[in-house]
Amino acid sequence: MPNNSVTAVMKDSFGYIWVATQDGLARYDGYRFLSYGVKEPLYRLKGNYVYTLCEDRQKRLWVGSDAGLDLIDLQTGLSLPASDLGAVSELSSLFNSFVRSVVQTTDGNNMGSNRQDAVVSGTGLFRSRDGFLSDAS
């Protein structure tokens, strides 16, 4: 594990345990830890101080850190580009600025009680609906 100072823990839909720390992210498969961080060649993150973790309906892990938002494909364990969210230039700051919280909310006014993913960053509030990112401010 990258660090003993744990900031968040979650279990994903595949059964992996994810541990966010002040010095990176670790995925535990029941036998060993796999580390993610700024110095990891294959499992790279923008920032090492990871604050928050959240899985979305597309089986992606949203990782909020001191340096921005990372997306990890939970099936492969690899990072995904921001373009997978349909991110436009106005929202690019989200991927390169402090992200403290990523939450999922249930909105009863949406058709079929669809869930929405909200991301709070230093630059505002953003929402992912049906896998695409938009400004929710």
N, C-alpha and C positions, 0 to 999 in steps of 0.2 A: 504494500500500500504506500502511496506517495508521501503521506503525512499522517500524524496521529490527531491533528486538529480537524475534526469532521464538521462540516457545515450542513450537509444534507445526505439522506439515505433514501433510496427507493428500490422497489422490486418491479422489473418490467414484465411485460406480458409473456416473455419467453422464459421467465424464472430467474434471470440474472439479477444479482444485487449490485446496484451502483452506489458508490460512496464518493461524495464530493468532499474535497479537502481544501485547505489553504495552500496546497502545493500540487494541485492536479486532481484527476479523477481516476477512479479504479472500478473495474468491472470484476465481480467475483462470480465464478461459475460453480462453486461448491468444492473446488479443488485448489484453485490458484487465483491470484489477482493479476489482471492485465491493466497496465498503467497508461493513462492518457495525459499529455501535458505539452508545454511549449517546446520541449527539447526531444520529444518522442518523434522518431522519423516517420513511422507509419500511422501512429495514433496521436496526431497533433491537435492541440487546442490553441485558441488565440491567447488565452490567459490561464494562469495556473491557479489563481484564487477563485475557485468555483463556489458560487453562492446557491444556485438553484438547479433543479432537475425536473423535467416533466415529459411524460410520454404522450404523444398525440395519437389520433385515430389512424394515421398512416404508418404507425410503428416506427416513428422517429423520436429520438431523444433530444429535447431542447436543453442545452447546457448554457446557463447564464454565468458569466464570469466578469472579472474586473476589466477585461479587454473586449468584451462583446459577446455575441451569441454564436454558438456552434450548434450544428445539427449532426446527429449521428444516426445512421441507418441501423436499426436494432437487429436486422437480419444478418448484415455483413460485419457490423462493428466499425465501419469506416465512416469518415466525415463526408457530409454532403455539401455541395455548393449552395450559396444563398439563392441562386437562380431556381432551385427546386421549390422555393416558396413563391415564385413569381415576383420576387422583390424588385421594386423599381428604385430609381436613384434617390427619390425622396426618403426612402426607408433604409438606405444603405448605412446610415449612421447607427442603426440598431445593431448591425453586425460588427461594428467597430467601436462601440462605446459601452460603458458600464451597464450591465444588466443584473439587477438585484433579484427580480422575481419573475417567474413564469408560472402561470396558474391555468387550470381548466375550470370553466364555470358551466353550469347547466342553465340554459336560457329557455324557460317555458314558452316564450313567444315565438320561438323558431319552429319551423315545420318539423314535425316528428320529434320535438324536443332534442334537436341536434345540439351537440356540445360545441363550444367555441373556446379557442385557446387565446388567452390574452397575455401579452408580454409587456411588462413595464420596464422602461429604460430611462436613463437620464434625460432623454430627449422627448419623452412622451409615452403615450399608450398605443400599442399596436395589437392587432387582432389577426389570428389566422382562422379563416373560415373556408372549409372545404379544401384545405391544403394550401391556400394562397394568402399572403400577407397584405394587410391594408392598414391605413392610419385609422385609429379609433378615437383620437382626441376630440 
